[in-house]
């Protein structure tokens, strides 16, 4: 299953929206008031050595750039650039 969220959505808002569908995020940090954009970019993680950091679950990104406008990146098509973003 794939869920699309805006970078400015708070983690708590995403969790609340997923809950009504019987879903949740695969990994949570202790602060749920951070925004998803930051949450995925700082290597946030919960507890447990077998649970990947949250950025591991990101499958695509949409970025607005000054030079190229809006670009969409995914691991398959954009490999290194996707991981750098």
C-alpha positions as CSV (number, residue, x, y, z in Angstrom):
1,X,0.0,0.0,0.0
2,X,1.2,3.5,-0.8
3,X,0.1,6.7,1.0
4,X,0.8,10.2,-0.3
5,X,1.3,13.0,2.1
6,X,2.3,16.6,1.9
7,X,5.6,17.5,3.5
8,X,3.9,20.0,5.9
9,X,1.5,17.5,7.3
10,X,2.2,16.6,11.0
11,X,3.0,13.0,11.8
12,X,0.1,13.0,14.2
13,X,-2.3,14.1,11.4
14,X,-1.1,11.3,9.1
15,X,-1.5,8.7,11.9
16,X,-5.0,9.9,12.6
17,X,-6.0,9.7,8.9
18,X,-4.5,6.2,8.6
19,X,-6.1,4.9,11.8
20,X,-9.6,5.2,10.2
21,X,-8.4,2.7,7.6
22,X,-6.9,0.3,10.1
23,X,-3.4,1.4,9.2
24,X,-0.4,3.2,10.8
25,X,3.1,4.2,9.9
26,X,5.6,1.3,10.0
27,X,7.9,3.3,12.3
28,X,7.3,6.2,14.7
29,X,9.6,8.5,16.6
30,X,8.6,9.9,20.0
31,X,7.6,13.3,18.7
32,X,4.4,13.1,16.6
33,X,4.1,16.9,16.1
34,X,6.9,17.2,13.6
35,X,6.1,17.6,9.9
36,X,6.5,14.7,7.5
37,X,9.1,16.4,5.4
38,X,11.4,16.8,8.3
39,X,10.5,13.4,9.8
40,X,11.6,11.6,6.6
41,X,14.8,13.7,6.1
42,X,16.4,13.4,9.5
43,X,16.7,9.6,9.8
44,X,13.9,9.5,12.4
45,X,13.4,6.1,13.9
46,X,11.5,4.3,16.6
47,X,12.9,1.6,18.8
48,X,14.1,-1.8,17.7
49,X,17.2,-2.9,15.8
50,X,15.1,-4.6,13.1
51,X,13.0,-1.6,12.2
52,X,14.4,0.6,9.4
53,X,14.5,4.4,9.8
54,X,11.4,6.1,8.4
55,X,13.2,7.3,5.2
56,X,13.5,3.7,4.1
57,X,9.8,3.6,3.5
58,X,9.7,6.6,1.2
59,X,9.2,5.5,-2.4
60,X,9.0,8.8,-4.3
61,X,9.4,12.5,-3.7
62,X,8.0,15.6,-5.4
63,X,10.3,18.6,-5.1
64,X,9.8,22.2,-6.2
65,X,13.2,23.5,-7.4
66,X,14.1,27.0,-8.6
67,X,15.8,25.8,-11.8
68,X,13.7,22.9,-13.0
69,X,10.3,23.6,-11.4
70,X,8.5,20.6,-9.9
71,X,10.3,17.3,-10.3
72,X,9.3,13.8,-9.2
73,X,11.9,11.4,-8.1
74,X,11.8,7.6,-7.3
75,X,14.5,5.1,-6.6
76,X,14.0,3.0,-9.8
77,X,14.2,5.9,-12.3
78,X,16.4,8.4,-10.3
79,X,18.6,6.1,-8.1
80,X,21.4,8.3,-6.6
81,X,19.5,11.6,-7.0
82,X,16.5,10.1,-5.2
83,X,18.8,9.0,-2.3
84,X,20.5,12.4,-2.2
85,X,17.1,14.2,-2.0
